[in-house]
């Protein structure tokens, strides 16, 4: 069972906060994990659009979008990957803690769809 004191959880929460701030101040400085997520923003946004077709990016609440960007980066683009269940669980927990009442289920649904489509793509290779 993870704890809020877990250093990985703290890094994720801080990264989500930085990504959220970036949605209002795109010129602000970023470093570490936030910078890596932002470098892959175009690719992560494309996956989010594909797996949440009813939600244009501009209509997704900025906090939910920040959580999704981090989680998609970790699931698809990060070199040292953690199990997808861990990444999704962390994203859902952050959405529950900081998002609105529907954030957790929305984040879970989009990430679940991304994982399913990536598993299908890997099997077809």
NORZIRA-V900380 format. One record per residue. N is the residue number from 1. SS is DSSP state (A for helix, B for strand, O for the rest). PHI is phi in radians with two decimals (* if undefined). Layout:
n/ss/phi
N/SS/PHI
N/SS/PHI
//
This chain:
n/ss/phi
1/O/*
2/O/-1.39
3/O/-2.11
4/O/-1.14
5/O/-1.45
6/O/-1.06
7/A/-1.02
8/A/-1.17
9/A/-1.13
10/A/-1.07
11/A/-1.09
12/A/-1.11
13/A/-1.08
14/A/-1.11
15/A/-1.14
16/A/-1.06
17/A/-1.08
18/A/-1.12
19/A/-1.12
20/A/-1.08
21/A/-1.09
22/A/-1.07
23/O/-1.21
24/O/-1.86
25/O/-2.33
26/O/-1.11
27/O/-1.53
28/O/-1.24
29/O/-1.16
30/O/-2.49
31/O/-2.64
32/A/1.07
33/A/-1.09
34/A/-1.02
35/A/-1.10
36/A/-1.11
37/A/-1.11
38/A/-1.16
39/A/-1.12
40/O/-1.85
41/A/-0.99
42/A/-1.07
43/A/-1.24
44/A/-1.17
45/A/-1.10
46/A/-1.08
47/A/-1.16
48/A/-1.12
49/A/-1.02
50/A/-1.15
51/A/-1.73
52/O/-2.37
53/O/-1.11
54/O/-1.41
55/O/-2.13
56/O/-1.05
57/A/-0.93
58/A/-1.15
59/A/-1.67
60/O/-1.36
61/O/-0.93
62/A/-0.94
63/A/-1.19
64/A/-1.07
65/A/-1.14
66/A/-1.10
67/A/-1.11
68/A/-1.11
69/A/-1.07
70/A/-1.12
71/A/-1.14
72/A/-1.12
73/A/-1.00
74/A/-1.15
75/A/-1.27
76/A/-1.94
77/A/-1.87
78/O/-1.17
79/O/-1.19
80/O/-1.56
81/O/-1.51
82/O/-1.68
83/O/-0.96
84/A/-1.03
85/A/-1.11
86/A/-1.16
87/A/-1.09
88/A/-1.14
89/A/-1.06
90/A/-1.07
91/A/-1.08
92/A/-1.14
93/A/-1.11
94/A/-1.14
95/A/-1.10
96/A/-1.12
97/A/-1.28
98/A/-1.99
99/O/-1.55
100/O/-1.57
101/O/-1.14
102/O/-1.76
103/A/-1.02
104/A/-1.07
105/A/-1.22
106/A/-1.12
107/A/-1.06
108/A/-1.06
109/A/-1.13
110/A/-1.13
111/A/-1.16
112/A/-1.06
113/A/-1.14
114/A/-1.12
115/A/-1.10
116/A/-1.06
117/A/-1.21
118/A/-1.23
119/A/-1.13
120/A/-1.09
121/A/-1.15
122/A/-1.18
123/A/-1.22
124/A/-1.42
125/O/-1.29
//
